[in-house]
């Protein structure tokens, strides 16, 4: 099964200095990359590349990410993301538009979602998504 890797996981591995408390997460990402199981979408790519002050850092990160082709996001995905947003909101849960696009694409493509964002645990109680479990 492919795994849609969320921004916080990529950020731990590519944008922050390595820290031992994140070793399990970064090791799991490395394993998924090696197995060819990583999926990417444009909004995650944009989040990762946004806010970088140094051109060299931007170029280096962009180069790393270019190894991963974007999974297409369809009109149906955006509509489903809006439905998920509305459903979660009626139950008192807030999330970003990008979070719900991730959920919609993952559901359609039958991808699991690899994230450290605790909001997704709450979303998974309402939405038909599967969270990636670190092995």
C-alpha positions, 0 to 999 in steps of 0.5 A: 500500500502506498503511503501519503506522507504529511508535511510534519513527517517530511519536515522532521526528516528534511528541514530540521536538524536530526533529533533522537526523539524523532528517529523512529519517524525518520527511519520509517520514512526512509524505509518507505522511500526505499520501498517505493511506497511514498505518495506526494501531492502538490499542497504538501510539496508547497507547504514544505518549500514555503518559508525557506529563507535561503535559496540554496536550502529551497533548491536542495529541498526541491531537488530531494522532493522532485524524486516523488511525482505528485498524485493527481488531485481531482475535482471530486477530491476537492468536493470530498475534502469540502464534505469532510470539512463540513462533516468534521466541523458539525462534530466540533473538529477543525482542520485545514483545507490541506488536511481534508484534501489529504484525507480525500486523496488518501481515501480515493487512492486507498493510501494510508496517511503518515503524519505526526499531526494529532488532528488526523487521529481525531479525523480518523474517528469520523472519516474513512481514512487509514493512518500509517502505523510505524512498524 
